[in-house]
Amino acid sequence: MQPISSSLLLEALNWRYATKKFDRTKKLPTATWAALEQALVLAPSSFGLQPWKFIVVQDAAVRQALSAASWGQTQPLDCSQFVVFAGRKNLDAAQIDRFLDRTIEVRGGNKAALADYRAIMVGSVEKARAGGYLDGWQSRQVYIALGQLLTAAALLRIDACPMEGLDPAEYDKILKLAGTDYTTLCACAIGYRADDDKYATLPKVRYKAAEVVTHI
């Protein structure tokens, strides 16, 4: 596999922006969305535990409710795919064992050979639980997946808008997550920008590299 050029990468990242207005008449080709969905599945996470669910909302009535729970923003209504990112709460040894079962399914081997690794993972999770930061630690993994989706979309010249301007509790009710082991953290609208989205042509506002990157 040949790597893309550095210039192509930077061109794609400069091209992307948080799309405010989508063209609701344009839908992603099936193969394009399948690739972006796999980009989510392939996202990295601490220990590889994947403490997340990605809920792709296509139902029009549900999208209408989510728009209302997003302070009236229209991206959930107008985009091609709308993805809600839910984080796992109260991760425990059972989830670690589930991950190890999947590891054995994919790579072979047995639980005995993974006993030391299991102990390290359980120890880290329990330390985080005792310190009161377990859910926070796991939620940060979800944002890694969001970042991967945004970059993958940009490389495919697909527009995206990450969204935290929403009511997580209302999202949980609408998506029937309330009372489960998952809770809404953020969302992302995916599709094609409208021709009259004024934000598409605005230059990016970023601090100079020298102000945010330190070499030591």
C-alpha positions as CSV (number, residue, x, y, z in Angstrom):
1,M,0.0,0.0,0.0
2,Q,1.4,3.4,-1.0
3,P,1.1,6.2,1.5
4,I,-0.7,9.3,0.5
5,S,1.5,12.4,0.2
6,S,1.9,14.9,3.0
7,S,0.6,17.6,0.7
8,L,-2.6,15.6,0.1
9,L,-3.1,15.0,3.8
10,L,-2.8,18.7,4.6
11,E,-5.0,19.7,1.6
12,A,-7.7,17.4,3.0
13,L,-7.4,18.8,6.5
14,N,-7.5,22.4,5.3
15,W,-10.5,21.5,3.1
16,R,-12.6,20.2,6.0
17,Y,-14.6,22.4,8.3
18,A,-17.5,22.0,10.7
19,T,-20.3,22.0,8.2
20,K,-23.2,24.1,9.4
21,K,-25.5,23.5,6.5
22,F,-25.8,20.3,4.6
23,D,-27.5,19.6,1.2
24,R,-30.2,17.2,2.2
25,T,-30.7,16.1,-1.4
26,K,-27.2,14.5,-1.5
27,K,-26.6,11.1,0.0
28,L,-23.4,9.2,0.5
29,P,-22.8,6.2,-1.8
30,T,-23.3,3.0,0.0
31,A,-19.6,2.0,-0.4
32,T,-18.4,5.4,0.9
33,W,-20.5,5.1,4.1
34,A,-19.3,1.5,4.5
35,A,-15.7,2.7,4.5
36,L,-16.4,5.5,7.0
37,E,-18.3,3.0,9.2
38,Q,-15.3,0.7,9.2
39,A,-13.1,3.7,10.1
40,L,-15.1,3.9,13.3
41,V,-14.8,0.2,13.9
42,L,-11.0,0.4,13.4
43,A,-10.5,3.3,15.8
44,P,-7.9,2.8,18.5
45,S,-8.7,2.8,22.2
46,S,-6.9,2.2,25.5
47,F,-6.0,-1.5,25.8
48,G,-8.2,-1.9,22.7
49,L,-11.3,-2.2,24.9
50,Q,-13.6,-0.2,22.6
51,P,-15.9,1.3,25.3
52,W,-18.4,2.7,22.8
53,K,-21.4,2.3,20.6
54,F,-21.9,4.2,17.4
55,I,-25.6,4.7,16.7
56,V,-26.3,5.6,13.0
57,V,-29.7,7.3,13.0
58,Q,-31.6,7.2,9.7
59,D,-35.2,7.3,10.9
60,A,-36.7,10.7,10.1
61,A,-38.9,10.9,13.2
62,V,-35.9,10.1,15.5
63,R,-33.8,12.7,13.7
64,Q,-36.5,15.3,14.2
65,A,-36.5,14.6,17.9
66,L,-32.7,14.7,18.0
67,S,-32.7,18.0,16.2
68,A,-35.0,19.4,18.9
69,A,-32.7,18.0,21.5
70,S,-29.8,19.8,19.8
71,W,-31.2,23.2,20.4
72,G,-32.9,23.3,17.0
73,Q,-29.7,22.8,15.0
74,T,-30.6,21.4,11.5
75,Q,-27.6,19.2,10.9
76,P,-29.3,16.0,12.2
77,L,-32.1,16.6,9.7
78,D,-30.2,17.6,6.6
79,C,-27.1,15.3,6.7
80,S,-26.8,12.0,4.9
81,Q,-25.7,10.0,8.0
82,F,-26.1,11.1,11.6
83,V,-23.9,9.3,14.1
84,V,-24.4,9.4,17.9
85,F,-21.3,8.5,19.9
86,A,-22.2,6.7,23.2
87,G,-19.6,5.9,25.8
88,R,-19.6,2.8,28.1
89,K,-20.2,3.4,31.8
90,N,-18.8,1.4,34.7
91,L,-16.5,-0.8,32.7
92,D,-15.8,-3.9,34.6
93,A,-14.0,-7.3,34.5
94,A,-16.9,-8.8,32.5
95,Q,-16.2,-6.4,29.6
96,I,-12.5,-7.2,29.8
97,D,-13.3,-10.9,29.5
98,R,-15.6,-10.2,26.6
99,F,-12.7,-8.4,24.8
100,L,-10.3,-11.3,25.6
101,D,-12.8,-13.8,24.2
102,R,-12.9,-11.7,21.0
103,T,-9.1,-11.6,21.0
104,I,-8.9,-15.4,21.1
105,E,-11.5,-15.6,18.4
106,V,-9.5,-13.4,16.1
107,R,-5.9,-14.4,17.0
108,G,-6.2,-17.8,18.5
109,G,-4.6,-18.8,21.8
110,N,-6.3,-19.2,25.2
111,K,-7.3,-17.3,28.3
112,A,-4.4,-18.7,30.4
113,A,-1.8,-17.1,28.0
114,L,-3.6,-13.8,28.5
115,A,-3.8,-13.9,32.2
116,D,-1.1,-11.4,32.9
117,Y,-2.6,-9.0,30.4
118,R,-6.0,-9.4,31.9
119,A,-4.6,-8.6,35.4
120,I,-3.0,-5.4,34.1
121,M,-6.3,-4.3,32.5
122,V,-8.4,-5.2,35.5
123,G,-5.9,-3.4,37.7
124,S,-6.0,-0.2,35.6
125,V,-9.8,-0.2,35.5
126,E,-10.2,-0.7,39.2
127,K,-7.6,2.0,39.9
128,A,-9.6,4.4,37.7
129,R,-12.8,3.4,39.4
130,A,-11.3,3.9,42.9
131,G,-10.0,7.3,41.8
132,G,-13.3,8.4,40.4
133,Y,-12.2,8.9,36.8
134,L,-13.1,5.6,35.2
135,D,-16.0,6.9,33.1
136,G,-14.0,10.0,32.2
137,W,-11.1,7.9,31.0
138,Q,-13.4,5.7,28.9
139,S,-15.2,8.7,27.4
140,R,-11.9,10.1,26.1
141,Q,-11.5,7.0,24.0
142,V,-14.8,7.8,22.3
143,Y,-13.4,11.1,21.1
144,I,-10.4,9.3,19.5
145,A,-13.0,7.5,17.3
146,L,-14.7,10.8,16.5
147,G,-11.3,12.3,15.4
148,Q,-10.6,9.3,13.2
149,L,-14.0,9.6,11.6
150,L,-13.4,13.3,10.8
151,T,-10.0,12.6,9.3
152,A,-11.3,9.7,7.2
153,A,-14.2,11.8,6.0
154,A,-11.9,14.6,5.0
155,L,-9.6,12.3,3.0
156,L,-12.7,11.0,1.1
157,R,-13.9,14.6,0.6
158,I,-17.0,14.0,2.7
159,D,-18.2,16.8,4.9
160,A,-18.7,16.4,8.6
161,C,-19.8,18.4,11.7
162,P,-18.9,17.2,15.2
163,M,-21.5,18.2,17.6
164,E,-21.6,18.6,21.4
165,G,-24.3,21.2,21.3
166,L,-26.9,18.7,22.4
167,D,-28.7,17.5,25.5
168,P,-27.2,14.1,26.4
169,A,-30.0,13.1,28.7
170,E,-32.6,13.8,26.1
171,Y,-30.6,11.9,23.5
172,D,-30.4,9.0,25.9
173,K,-34.2,9.0,26.3
174,I,-34.8,9.3,22.5
175,L,-32.3,6.5,21.7
176,K,-33.4,4.3,24.6
177,L,-30.0,4.5,26.2
178,A,-31.4,5.6,29.6
179,G,-30.9,2.8,32.1
180,T,-28.3,1.0,30.0
181,D,-24.5,0.8,30.3
182,Y,-24.1,3.5,27.6
183,T,-24.7,7.3,27.5
184,T,-24.5,9.9,24.8
185,L,-21.3,11.9,24.6
186,C,-21.4,13.7,21.2
187,A,-22.6,13.3,17.7
188,C,-21.4,13.8,14.1
189,A,-23.3,14.7,11.0
190,I,-21.9,13.3,7.8
191,G,-22.8,14.3,4.2
192,Y,-22.3,17.1,1.7
193,R,-22.1,20.8,2.3
194,A,-24.8,23.0,0.9
195,D,-23.7,25.4,-1.8
196,D,-24.8,28.4,0.3
197,D,-23.1,27.4,3.5
198,K,-21.1,30.6,4.2
199,Y,-18.7,28.9,6.5
200,A,-17.3,26.7,3.7
201,T,-15.2,29.6,2.3
202,L,-14.0,31.1,5.6
203,P,-10.3,30.7,6.3
204,K,-9.4,28.6,9.3
205,V,-8.5,30.4,12.4
206,R,-5.6,28.5,14.1
207,Y,-2.8,29.7,16.3
208,K,0.6,29.6,14.7
209,A,2.4,26.3,15.0
210,A,5.2,27.9,17.1
211,E,2.6,28.9,19.7
212,V,1.1,25.4,20.2
213,V,3.9,23.0,19.2
214,T,7.0,22.8,21.4
215,H,10.2,20.9,20.4
216,I,12.4,19.8,23.2
